Amino acid sequence: MSSLNAISYPAIQADTQPASRDPREHFQRTGHLVIAGTSLVLALGTAQECQSVAHIPSLLYGVILWGWWGLIAAVLWKAAPRQSALMRLSLSSMATQLSLAVVLATIHLILLSSLNILVPEWRKPVPTLTALTGMLQLNRIGLDILIYGFIFGLVGTIQSQIRAQRESISALELQRQLSAAQLKALQMQLEPHFLFNTLNAITTLVELGKQTQASEMLNHLNAILKTTLERRTPEKVRLSQELEIVDNYLAIEQVRFADRLRVDIKVDPSALHSLVPCFLLQPIVENAIRHGIAHCEDEGVIEASAKREGNRLHIAVRNHGSAANTQTKPGNGIGLKNTQERLAYFYPHEHRINAGPLTSGGYEVTIDVPYERAL
């Protein structure tokens, strides 16, 4: 079996761009701008309706009428993220908000009434107290309370949606971190398992006085470790890189089994650049040897194939041996289960893996995953 050429990737430079600003601050700032713009438009419209935008008393009336509610809306918008309990519907919070609405409506109407004193052309020959309380009518207070309720409800609804989206994003990020941790645990479980089995084989050769074969196995093990230890996190790699690990592993096994092991690997050239989870094939090949070839008294065959069909990648690993001597059940080790869990992580609902005995003897594992071409 011929070895595959090593593939190197160019170094990726660290990102030197400054960290982006907090999107929550940007959204809060945008909300304040919308509130200010809406208040200004309403104030100018009211001034134009009274007399003219250029008429100072009318403009002042519009500013007090809508600027007041714009200020209230801005305060609620700023306080909502920090005082979320007050923005939720409950008897205590609604009682608090109703009391606050009455107080704010009273102050607002007194401010509007003060224009009857400050603006000469609107001044009326009535006592000052009467002028200040002239607009304190039940219907006007009720209208202001409704306006406050509308602003409170609108701000509360928007902020609750923001909180819900933020919590959803946080939950998804936590789930992603947990999945990554689980995947890393699977990777840490698999690689020491392989290393333990290989070192046991080398120890056996040394005890039998086969130092030359043990040295060959160490060289192949060194090549595998150089590749696997460079990976900081579980990832996808080119199929050609994955085959390098299998190539070195099978070279180790051929030292152990000598003429009892024959290897036949057929790979479609168009599949070599596809991405697969790292350490995908080695545990399957290891199972095929441990639970198949190791139990054959005569020659055993390991076959592996990979081909691309449209947007799918098909991989198969099978062992052939004497039907009477080859186990037809997989072992109880971690290899196949580990592979299933890692495929479920990388390709949720988009992968298929089948394992079962062959009628002619032996065992076969087939994997079908989406084709992804490496950049």
C-alpha positions in Angstrom: 0.0 0.0 0.0 1.5 3.3 -1.1 1.7 6.2 1.4 -0.1 9.4 0.7 1.9 12.7 0.4 1.6 14.9 3.4 -0.5 18.0 3.0 0.4 21.3 4.7 -1.8 24.3 5.3 -0.6 27.9 5.2 -0.5 29.6 8.6 -3.5 31.7 9.5 -2.6 35.1 10.8 -4.3 36.2 14.0 -7.1 38.6 13.6 -5.9 42.1 14.4 -9.2 43.8 14.0 -10.5 45.6 17.1 -13.3 43.9 19.0 -16.8 45.0 17.8 -18.9 47.2 20.1 -21.5 45.6 22.3 -24.7 45.2 20.1 -26.8 45.9 23.1 -25.4 49.4 23.5 -25.9 50.0 19.8 -29.6 48.9 20.1 -30.2 51.0 23.2 -28.7 54.0 21.4 -30.9 53.4 18.3 -33.9 53.2 20.6 -33.2 56.6 22.1 -32.7 58.1 18.6 -36.1 56.7 17.5 -37.8 58.1 20.6 -36.2 61.6 20.1 -37.1 61.6 16.4 -40.7 60.6 17.0 -41.1 63.2 19.7 -39.7 65.9 17.5 -42.0 65.0 14.6 -45.0 65.0 16.8 -44.0 68.3 18.4 -43.6 70.0 15.0 -46.9 68.6 13.8 -48.7 69.9 16.9 -47.1 73.3 16.4 -48.1 73.4 12.8 -51.7 72.3 13.8 -51.9 75.1 16.4 -50.6 77.9 14.2 -47.2 77.5 12.7 -43.8 75.9 13.4 -42.3 79.4 13.4 -44.8 80.5 16.1 -42.8 80.1 19.3 -45.7 79.6 21.7 -47.1 76.9 19.4 -43.7 75.3 19.1 -43.3 75.5 22.9 -46.7 73.8 23.4 -45.8 71.0 21.0 -42.4 70.4 22.7 -44.0 70.3 26.2 -46.9 68.1 25.0 -44.8 65.4 23.3 -41.3 66.1 24.6 -42.6 65.2 28.0 -43.7 61.7 26.8 -40.5 61.4 24.8 -38.5 62.0 28.0 -40.6 59.4 29.9 -40.2 56.9 27.1 -36.4 57.4 27.1 -36.2 56.9 30.8 -38.3 53.7 30.6 -36.2 52.5 27.6 -33.0 53.0 29.6 -34.3 51.5 32.9 -36.1 48.5 31.3 -32.9 46.3 30.9 -31.8 47.0 34.5 -35.3 46.9 36.2 -36.9 44.1 34.2 -39.1 43.1 37.2 -40.9 46.4 37.0 -41.6 45.9 33.3 -43.4 42.5 33.9 -47.1 42.1 34.4 -48.0 41.6 38.0 -50.4 43.1 40.5 -47.7 45.0 42.4 -45.9 46.3 39.3 -49.2 47.4 37.7 -50.3 49.2 40.9 -46.9 51.0 41.0 -47.2 52.0 37.3 -50.7 53.2 37.7 -49.7 55.5 40.6 -46.7 56.7 38.7 -48.9 57.4 35.6 -51.3 59.5 37.7 -48.4 61.6 39.1 -46.8 62.0 35.7 -50.0 63.0 34.1 -50.7 65.6 36.7 -47.3 67.2 36.4 -47.6 67.1 32.6 -50.9 68.9 32.6 -49.7 71.5 35.1 -46.8 72.2 32.8 -49.1 72.7 29.8 -51.4 74.9 31.9 -48.4 77.1 32.9 -48.3 78.3 29.3 -51.4 80.3 30.1 -49.3 82.3 32.5 -46.0 82.4 30.6 -47.3 83.3 27.1 -48.8 86.8 27.1 -51.2 86.2 24.2 -52.6 83.1 26.0 -52.8 84.8 29.4 -56.2 84.8 31.0 -57.5 87.1 33.7 -57.9 84.3 36.3 -56.0 83.5 39.5 -52.7 81.8 39.1 -53.8 78.6 40.8 -56.8 78.4 38.6 -54.6 78.8 35.5 -52.2 76.1 36.7 -55.0 73.6 37.4 -57.2 74.6 34.5 -56.3 71.4 32.5 -56.6 69.0 35.4 -59.8 67.5 34.2 -60.7 63.8 34.6 -60.8 63.2 30.8 -57.4 64.9 30.3 -55.8 62.9 33.1 -57.3 59.7 31.8 -55.9 60.5 28.3 -52.4 61.0 29.7 -52.7 57.8 31.7 -53.6 56.0 28.5 -50.6 57.5 26.7 -48.3 56.4 29.5 -49.8 52.9 29.4 -49.2 52.7 25.7 -45.6 53.8 26.1 -45.0 51.5 29.0 -46.6 48.5 27.1 -44.6 49.2 23.9 -41.3 49.6 25.7 -42.0 46.5 27.8 -42.9 44.4 24.8 -39.9 45.4 22.8 -37.5 44.9 25.8 -39.1 41.5 26.6 -38.5 40.4 23.0 -34.9 41.5 23.2 -34.4 39.6 26.5 -36.0 36.5 25.0 -33.8 36.6 22.0 -30.7 37.3 24.2 -31.6 34.3 26.4 -32.1 32.1 23.4 -28.8 33.1 22.0 -27.1 32.5 25.3 -28.8 29.1 25.5 -27.6 28.2 22.0 -24.1 29.3 22.8 -24.1 27.3 26.0 -25.3 24.3 24.1 -22.6 24.8 21.5 -20.0 24.9 24.2 -21.3 21.8 25.9 -21.4 20.0 22.5 -17.8 21.1 21.8 -16.7 19.9 25.3 -18.4 16.5 24.7 -16.7 16.2 21.3 -13.4 17.0 22.9 -14.0 14.4 25.5 -14.8 11.8 22.7 -11.5 12.8 21.0 -9.5 12.4 24.2 -11.2 9.1 24.8 -10.4 7.7 21.4 -6.7 8.7 20.9 -5.4 7.3 24.1 -7.3 4.1 23.4 -5.5 3.7 20.1 -2.2 4.6 21.6 -2.6 2.1 24.4 -3.3 -0.7 21.9 -0.3 0.2 19.7 2.1 0.4 22.7 0.9 -3.0 23.8 1.7 -4.4 20.4 5.2 -2.8 20.4 5.8 -4.2 23.9 4.9 -7.7 22.7 7.4 -7.4 19.8 10.2 -6.3 22.1 9.5 -9.2 24.5 9.7 -11.6 21.5 13.0 -10.1 20.5 11.8 -8.6 17.3 13.5 -5.2 17.8 13.5 -4.4 14.0 9.7 -4.8 13.7 9.2 -2.8 17.0 11.4 0.0 15.6 9.3 0.1 12.4 6.1 0.3 14.5 7.5 3.2 16.6 8.4 5.1 13.4 4.8 4.7 12.1 3.4 5.6 15.5 5.6 8.7 15.6 4.1 9.8 12.2 0.6 9.4 13.5 1.3 11.3 16.7 2.9 14.2 14.8 -0.4 14.6 12.9 -2.9 14.1 15.8 -1.1 16.1 18.5 -1.0 19.2 16.2 -4.8 19.4 16.4 -5.8 21.5 19.3 -9.5 20.8 18.9 -11.6 18.2 17.2 -12.1 19.3 13.6 -12.6 18.2 10.1 -9.6 17.4 7.9 -9.1 16.3 4.3 -9.8 12.7 3.5 -6.3 12.5 2.2 -4.9 13.4 5.6 -7.2 10.9 7.3 -5.9 8.2 5.0 -2.3 9.1 6.0 -3.2 8.0 9.6 -4.9 4.9 8.3 -1.9 4.1 6.1 0.5 4.4 9.1 -1.8 2.4 11.3 -2.1 -0.4 8.8 1.7 -0.4 8.4 1.9 -1.0 12.2 -0.6 -3.9 11.9 1.1 -5.4 9.0 4.2 -5.7 11.1 2.2 -7.6 13.7 0.3 -9.9 11.3 2.9 -10.2 8.5 1.4 -12.4 5.8 -1.9 -12.8 7.6 -3.0 -9.3 6.7 -3.7 -8.0 3.2 -4.9 -4.4 2.6 -6.9 -3.1 -0.3 -7.8 0.6 -0.4 -9.7 2.2 -3.3 -10.3 5.9 -3.2 -12.0 8.0 -5.8 -9.6 10.9 -6.7 -12.5 13.4 -6.5 -13.1 12.3 -2.8 -9.5 13.0 -1.6 -10.2 16.7 -1.1 -13.4 16.2 0.9 -13.6 17.0 4.6 -14.3 14.3 7.2 -14.0 14.4 11.0 -10.4 13.7 12.1 -9.7 10.2 13.4 -12.9 8.9 11.6 -11.5 5.8 9.8 -8.7 4.5 12.1 -11.0 3.2 14.9 -13.2 1.4 12.3 -10.2 -0.2 10.7 -8.9 -1.1 14.2 -12.2 -2.8 15.0 -12.1 -4.7 11.7 -8.6 -6.0 12.6 -9.2 -6.8 16.3 -12.6 -8.5 15.8 -12.0 -10.0 12.4 -8.4 -10.4 11.2 -7.0 -11.3 14.6 -9.3 -14.3 14.7 -8.4 -15.6 11.3 -6.0 -18.6 11.1 -5.3 -17.9 7.4 -5.0 -14.7 5.4 -7.5 -11.9 6.2 -8.3 -8.9 4.0 -9.1 -5.4 5.0 -10.9 -3.4 2.3 -11.6 0.3 2.4 -13.2 2.5 -0.2 -14.3 6.1 -0.5 -16.2 7.7 -3.4 -18.1 10.8 -4.1 -21.6 10.7 -5.6 -23.0 14.1 -6.2 -23.1 16.0 -2.9 -22.6 12.9 -0.8 -19.5 11.0 0.3 -19.6 7.2 0.7 -17.1 5.4 2.8 -16.9 1.7 3.5 -14.6 -0.5 5.6 -14.9 -4.3 5.6 -12.9 -7.3 6.6 -12.9 -10.6 4.9 -11.7 -13.8 6.5 -12.8 -17.4 7.0 -16.5 -17.5 7.6 -16.0 -20.0 10.3 -13.3 -18.0 12.2 -14.3 -14.4 11.7 -16.5 -12.8 14.3 -19.8 -11.5 13.0 -20.5 -9.2 15.9 -18.6 -6.0 16.6 -16.7 -5.7 19.9 -17.9 -3.8 22.9 -15.2 -1.2 22.7 -15.6 2.5 22.1 -14.7 2.7 18.4 -18.0 2.4 16.6 -20.1 4.1 19.3 -17.5 7.0 19.4 -17.8 7.3 15.6 -21.6 7.4 15.7 -21.6 10.2 18.3 -19.0 12.3 16.4 -20.9 11.9 13.1 -24.0 13.0 14.9 -22.2 16.1 16.1 -20.7 17.1 12.8 -23.7 16.1 10.6 -26.9 16.2 12.7 -29.7 14.5 10.7 -27.4 14.4 7.6 -25.4 11.2 8.1 -26.0 7.5 7.9 -23.8 4.8 9.4 -24.6 1.1 9.0 -22.7 -1.9 10.5 -23.4 -5.6 10.0 -22.0 -9.0 9.1 -21.3 -10.0 5.5 -23.0 -13.2 4.2 -19.6 -14.4 3.0 -18.0 -13.8 6.4 -16.6 -10.8 8.0 -18.0 -7.4 8.9 -18.8 -4.2 7.1 -19.2 -0.6 8.2 -20.6 2.0 5.7 -20.7 5.8 6.3 -22.6 8.3 4.2 -22.1 12.0 4.9 -22.5 15.3 2.9 -19.6 16.1 0.6 -17.6 19.2 1.7 -14.7 20.3 -0.4 -11.7 21.6 1.5 -10.7 25.1 0.7 
